[in-house]
Amino acid sequence: DIFVDDTENANRHLTPKELVEEDPAMTEKRDSWEKTTSRLKEMKTELETFTYYMS
């Protein structure tokens, strides 16, 4: 069981980075995932722009 005495820390939102232990292999996977996610968002924007101009 995990008990948190500090209410401030208990109520704050944790990011995925904070949940992953800083193992170098996990850090590399996380960074790769973030880059992939960013690129997919860019591609979505490019596709939406292209679709807009084609209509």
N, CA, C and O atoms as CSV, one atom per row, in Angstrom:
chain,resi,resn,atom,element,x,y,z
A,1,ASP,N,N,0.827,-1.189,0.000
A,1,ASP,CA,C,0.000,0.000,0.000
A,1,ASP,C,C,0.871,1.252,0.000
A,1,ASP,O,O,1.934,1.286,0.620
A,2,ILE,N,N,0.407,2.270,-0.700
A,2,ILE,CA,C,1.139,3.533,-0.759
A,2,ILE,C,C,0.283,4.602,-0.098
A,2,ILE,O,O,-0.872,4.813,-0.469
A,3,PHE,N,N,0.860,5.264,0.874
A,3,PHE,CA,C,0.160,6.343,1.560
A,3,PHE,C,C,0.917,7.645,1.319
A,3,PHE,O,O,2.140,7.695,1.446
A,4,VAL,N,N,0.183,8.687,0.973
A,4,VAL,CA,C,0.801,9.990,0.737
A,4,VAL,C,C,0.300,10.942,1.810
A,4,VAL,O,O,-0.897,11.207,1.916
A,5,ASP,N,N,1.234,11.453,2.603
A,5,ASP,CA,C,0.864,12.376,3.672
A,5,ASP,C,C,0.696,13.801,3.158
A,5,ASP,O,O,-0.078,14.581,3.714
A,6,ASP,N,N,1.415,14.133,2.108
A,6,ASP,CA,C,1.410,15.491,1.585
A,6,ASP,C,C,0.221,15.679,0.638
A,6,ASP,O,O,0.229,15.165,-0.480
A,7,THR,N,N,-0.785,16.405,1.081
A,7,THR,CA,C,-1.998,16.600,0.288
A,7,THR,C,C,-1.692,17.288,-1.038
A,7,THR,O,O,-2.293,16.961,-2.061
A,8,GLU,N,N,-0.776,18.223,-1.025
A,8,GLU,CA,C,-0.422,18.940,-2.257
A,8,GLU,C,C,0.083,17.958,-3.313
A,8,GLU,O,O,-0.329,18.025,-4.471
A,9,ASN,N,N,0.970,17.052,-2.919
A,9,ASN,CA,C,1.496,16.071,-3.864
A,9,ASN,C,C,0.442,15.045,-4.257
A,9,ASN,O,O,0.445,14.551,-5.384
A,10,ALA,N,N,-0.441,14.729,-3.354
A,10,ALA,CA,C,-1.474,13.728,-3.633
A,10,ALA,C,C,-2.463,14.239,-4.676
A,10,ALA,O,O,-3.001,13.450,-5.453
A,11,ASN,N,N,-2.704,15.530,-4.701
A,11,ASN,CA,C,-3.711,16.090,-5.596
A,11,ASN,C,C,-3.167,16.526,-6.954
A,11,ASN,O,O,-3.944,16.787,-7.873
A,12,ARG,N,N,-1.864,16.607,-7.089
A,12,ARG,CA,C,-1.355,17.098,-8.373
A,12,ARG,C,C,-1.346,15.988,-9.417
A,12,ARG,O,O,-1.229,14.808,-9.088
A,13,HIS,N,N,-1.471,16.384,-10.667
A,13,HIS,CA,C,-1.513,15.441,-11.782
A,13,HIS,C,C,-0.091,14.999,-12.129
A,13,HIS,O,O,0.804,15.831,-12.283
A,14,LEU,N,N,0.106,13.715,-12.248
A,14,LEU,CA,C,1.422,13.198,-12.620
A,14,LEU,C,C,1.496,13.038,-14.129
A,14,LEU,O,O,0.547,12.571,-14.760
A,15,THR,N,N,2.625,13.426,-14.700
A,15,THR,CA,C,2.839,13.233,-16.130
A,15,THR,C,C,3.422,11.838,-16.347
A,15,THR,O,O,3.942,11.233,-15.410
A,16,PRO,N,N,3.339,11.325,-17.572
A,16,PRO,CA,C,3.945,10.010,-17.835
A,16,PRO,C,C,5.426,9.975,-17.467
A,16,PRO,O,O,5.927,8.950,-17.004
A,17,LYS,N,N,6.132,11.096,-17.672
A,17,LYS,CA,C,7.556,11.147,-17.323
A,17,LYS,C,C,7.771,10.865,-15.846
A,17,LYS,O,O,8.725,10.183,-15.472
A,18,GLU,N,N,6.890,11.387,-15.011
A,18,GLU,CA,C,7.038,11.211,-13.567
A,18,GLU,C,C,6.696,9.794,-13.124
A,18,GLU,O,O,7.146,9.343,-12.071
A,19,LEU,N,N,5.903,9.094,-13.922
A,19,LEU,CA,C,5.498,7.742,-13.558
A,19,LEU,C,C,6.525,6.694,-13.981
A,19,LEU,O,O,6.547,5.587,-13.443
A,20,VAL,N,N,7.372,7.047,-14.944
A,20,VAL,CA,C,8.373,6.101,-15.441
A,20,VAL,C,C,9.652,6.272,-14.640
A,20,VAL,O,O,10.148,7.384,-14.461
A,21,GLU,N,N,10.171,5.160,-14.165
A,21,GLU,CA,C,11.435,5.204,-13.443
A,21,GLU,C,C,12.517,5.637,-14.420
A,21,GLU,O,O,12.450,5.284,-15.597
A,22,GLU,N,N,13.499,6.382,-13.971
A,22,GLU,CA,C,14.502,6.909,-14.892
A,22,GLU,C,C,15.569,5.871,-15.255
A,22,GLU,O,O,16.763,6.084,-15.047
A,23,ASP,N,N,15.119,4.778,-15.786
A,23,ASP,CA,C,15.981,3.753,-16.361
A,23,ASP,C,C,16.334,4.256,-17.769
A,23,ASP,O,O,15.433,4.653,-18.507
A,24,PRO,N,N,17.606,4.250,-18.159
A,24,PRO,CA,C,17.989,4.793,-19.473
A,24,PRO,C,C,17.204,4.189,-20.641
A,24,PRO,O,O,16.848,4.904,-21.578
A,25,ALA,N,N,16.937,2.902,-20.595
A,25,ALA,CA,C,16.180,2.270,-21.682
A,25,ALA,C,C,14.757,2.814,-21.729
A,25,ALA,O,O,14.213,3.055,-22.807
A,26,MET,N,N,14.158,3.005,-20.561
A,26,MET,CA,C,12.796,3.538,-20.511
A,26,MET,C,C,12.774,5.000,-20.947
A,26,MET,O,O,11.841,5.437,-21.621
A,27,THR,N,N,13.792,5.747,-20.567
A,27,THR,CA,C,13.886,7.152,-20.973
A,27,THR,C,C,13.963,7.247,-22.492
A,27,THR,O,O,13.303,8.089,-23.101
A,28,GLU,N,N,14.768,6.384,-23.099
A,28,GLU,CA,C,14.913,6.381,-24.555
A,28,GLU,C,C,13.585,6.031,-25.229
A,28,GLU,O,O,13.205,6.655,-26.220
A,29,LYS,N,N,12.888,5.038,-24.694
A,29,LYS,CA,C,11.587,4.657,-25.260
A,29,LYS,C,C,10.588,5.800,-25.127
A,29,LYS,O,O,9.830,6.074,-26.058
A,30,ARG,N,N,10.584,6.465,-23.979
A,30,ARG,CA,C,9.655,7.571,-23.753
A,30,ARG,C,C,9.952,8.717,-24.719
A,30,ARG,O,O,9.039,9.288,-25.316
A,31,ASP,N,N,11.234,9.049,-24.867
A,31,ASP,CA,C,11.607,10.133,-25.777
A,31,ASP,C,C,11.207,9.798,-27.210
A,31,ASP,O,O,10.725,10.659,-27.946
A,32,SER,N,N,11.410,8.546,-27.596
A,32,SER,CA,C,11.034,8.100,-28.934
A,32,SER,C,C,9.523,8.210,-29.120
A,32,SER,O,O,9.049,8.643,-30.170
A,33,TRP,N,N,8.769,7.812,-28.088
A,33,TRP,CA,C,7.305,7.889,-28.135
A,33,TRP,C,C,6.854,9.342,-28.275
A,33,TRP,O,O,5.932,9.638,-29.036
A,34,GLU,N,N,7.504,10.246,-27.542
A,34,GLU,CA,C,7.137,11.665,-27.612
A,34,GLU,C,C,7.422,12.234,-28.998
A,34,GLU,O,O,6.624,13.011,-29.524
A,35,LYS,N,N,8.557,11.854,-29.595
A,35,LYS,CA,C,8.887,12.327,-30.942
A,35,LYS,C,C,7.881,11.792,-31.955
A,35,LYS,O,O,7.439,12.520,-32.843
A,36,THR,N,N,7.520,10.516,-31.817
A,36,THR,CA,C,6.549,9.906,-32.724
A,36,THR,C,C,5.201,10.598,-32.610
A,36,THR,O,O,4.569,10.899,-33.622
A,37,THR,N,N,4.760,10.849,-31.397
A,37,THR,CA,C,3.482,11.521,-31.167
A,37,THR,C,C,3.494,12.915,-31.784
A,37,THR,O,O,2.528,13.328,-32.425
A,38,SER,N,N,4.586,13.629,-31.587
A,38,SER,CA,C,4.719,14.976,-32.138
A,38,SER,C,C,4.654,14.939,-33.665
A,38,SER,O,O,3.977,15.760,-34.283
A,39,ARG,N,N,5.362,13.982,-34.268
A,39,ARG,CA,C,5.374,13.878,-35.730
A,39,ARG,C,C,3.985,13.521,-36.268
A,39,ARG,O,O,3.562,14.044,-37.299
A,40,LEU,N,N,3.284,12.635,-35.569
A,40,LEU,CA,C,1.930,12.275,-36.008
A,40,LEU,C,C,0.990,13.479,-35.953
A,40,LEU,O,O,0.136,13.638,-36.825
A,41,LYS,N,N,1.144,14.321,-34.938
A,41,LYS,CA,C,0.323,15.536,-34.850
A,41,LYS,C,C,0.635,16.472,-36.014
A,41,LYS,O,O,-0.268,17.078,-36.590
A,42,GLU,N,N,1.931,16.588,-36.361
A,42,GLU,CA,C,2.325,17.424,-37.500
A,42,GLU,C,C,1.723,16.882,-38.792
A,42,GLU,O,O,1.202,17.641,-39.609
A,43,MET,N,N,1.797,15.558,-38.972
A,43,MET,CA,C,1.262,14.936,-40.183
A,43,MET,C,C,-0.248,15.141,-40.279
A,43,MET,O,O,-0.776,15.360,-41.370
A,44,LYS,N,N,-0.939,15.070,-39.153
A,44,LYS,CA,C,-2.393,15.287,-39.130
A,44,LYS,C,C,-2.706,16.710,-39.585
A,44,LYS,O,O,-3.620,16.927,-40.380
A,45,THR,N,N,-1.943,17.675,-39.077
A,45,THR,CA,C,-2.143,19.072,-39.464
A,45,THR,C,C,-1.872,19.259,-40.954
A,45,THR,O,O,-2.626,19.943,-41.646
A,46,GLU,N,N,-0.787,18.643,-41.449
A,46,GLU,CA,C,-0.453,18.750,-42.870
A,46,GLU,C,C,-1.558,18.149,-43.732
A,46,GLU,O,O,-1.936,18.716,-44.758
A,47,LEU,N,N,-2.069,17.001,-43.308
A,47,LEU,CA,C,-3.133,16.341,-44.060
A,47,LEU,C,C,-4.409,17.179,-44.059
A,47,LEU,O,O,-5.079,17.292,-45.086
A,48,GLU,N,N,-4.745,17.762,-42.919
A,48,GLU,CA,C,-5.935,18.615,-42.841
A,48,GLU,C,C,-5.779,19.833,-43.741
A,48,GLU,O,O,-6.732,20.244,-44.402
A,49,THR,N,N,-4.583,20.411,-43.769
A,49,THR,CA,C,-4.314,21.571,-44.625
A,49,THR,C,C,-4.443,21.178,-46.091
A,49,THR,O,O,-5.074,21.886,-46.876
A,50,PHE,N,N,-3.847,20.055,-46.455
A,50,PHE,CA,C,-3.906,19.562,-47.831
A,50,PHE,C,C,-5.355,19.295,-48.247
A,50,PHE,O,O,-5.776,19.672,-49.341
A,51,THR,N,N,-6.108,18.644,-47.363
A,51,THR,CA,C,-7.508,18.326,-47.645
A,51,THR,C,C,-8.320,19.609,-47.831
A,51,THR,O,O,-9.191,19.679,-48.698
A,52,TYR,N,N,-8.028,20.620,-47.014
A,52,TYR,CA,C,-8.731,21.902,-47.116
A,52,TYR,C,C,-8.477,22.544,-48.479
A,52,TYR,O,O,-9.410,23.025,-49.123
A,53,TYR,N,N,-7.212,22.552,-48.922
A,53,TYR,CA,C,-6.882,23.195,-50.190
A,53,TYR,C,C,-7.371,22.402,-51.395
A,53,TYR,O,O,-7.555,22.970,-52.472
A,54,MET,N,N,-7.583,21.096,-51.230
A,54,MET,CA,C,-8.062,20.269,-52.335
A,54,MET,C,C,-9.577,20.380,-52.512
A,54,MET,O,O,-10.109,20.018,-53.561
A,55,SER,N,N,-10.268,20.879,-51.489
A,55,SER,CA,C,-11.738,20.955,-51.597
A,55,SER,C,C,-12.203,22.260,-52.206
A,55,SER,O,O,-13.405,22.474,-52.364
